[in-house]
């Protein structure tokens, strides 16, 4: 099991940037699939980006070209750089991890979750 703590959320104007960080403790971080999801009130938690064991990445179509996921295995951390933010990106963002090394985009298949951080983009 890995414990995850997010940071870096906040309020930004449309077109601006934010960088989210997620620090992990416990587990062998380099073996883990790490991901970012987001959720708006009353909606399903949706996949944003994933970083797989071995170096591959994946993105939701809605953020491709604007968001970038990266990880530093020595610091046991994963990051989400968000550029060209839009008001529709306003949601709670969650860090997720799973020891399987790769996970599908459905949130129910991921084992470990952070507490979430609010991102608000004003128009």
N, C-alpha and C positions, 0 to 999 in steps of 0.2 A: 504494500500500500504506500502511496505517496500523498503527502499533504501539500496543498497548493494555496498560495496567497497572491491575489492580483493587486496591482496598483497602477496608477496613471490615468484613471478616468477623470472626467471633468466636463466643463462647459467650453465650447469653442464655436466660433462663427463658421457658417458654411464656407467651404473652400479651404478651411484651415486643416491643421494636422494635430494628431495626438499619437503618443506611443504608450501602449499598454505593456506592462511587465507581469510576469508570473514566476514566482520563486517556489521551488519545490524542495521538500525535505523528506527523507526516507526513500527507499527504493533505489534501484540502479537507473538513474535518470536517462543515461545514454541509450538504454534499451527501450525506453517508453515512446509510444506514440503520444504526441502533444497536440492539443488543438484549442481553437477559440470558437466559441458559440455565442449567440446573442438571443435575447428574448425580450419581447415587448409585452406589456400587460394583456392577458387574455389570449396570447398567441403561443404556438409551439416554440420550443427552443430550436434554433436553426444553426446549422453549420456555417462557419465563416471561413476558417482556414485550418489546415492540418500540417504537421511536420512529422515525418515518419522515421523510424529507425532506419539508418542507412542513408538518409539525406533527402528523400523525396518530399515534395510539398504538394498541396492541393488547395484550391480556392473555390468559394461559391462564385457563380457567374456575376452576382450583383456587386462583388468587391474586386473582381479580377482587374488588375492594372492600377488599382488605387491602394490596396492593402498589401502588406508584405509580412509574412511570418518568418521568424528566425529563432535560432536557439543557440545557447552557449552551454555545452555539456559540462564544461569545467566549473561554471557558476550555477549549474542546475537551474537554468532559467530559460524561459521562452518569451518572445516578444511579438507584439503586433504593431507594426508601423502603419498608421492610417492617414492617408493623404486625400486631398480633394473631398473632404467630408461633406455629406449632404444631410439635410434635416431628417431624411428617412433612415439614416444610420443611428438615430437616437434610440438606444436600447440599453439594457443591462448586458454587459459582456462577461462571459464566464470562461475561465481557463479549465481545460479538461486534460486528463492523462489516462493512459492505459498501458499496462505492461505487455500487451500483445504485440506492440511495435507498429501495428497498423490497425485502424478501426474504420468501419463504414461511417457515413456522414450522419447517421441517426443517433441522436443524443442518448437513447436508451442503451446503446451498446458500449458506452464509455463508463469506466469504473470510478474514477476519482474526479472531484469537482472542487473548484474554489468557491468563495462566497459571492463573487460577482462584483463588478465595478460599473458605476453608471457613466454612460457617455451621452452627453446632450449637445446637439448641434443646432444652433439658432440660425434662422433665416435672415 
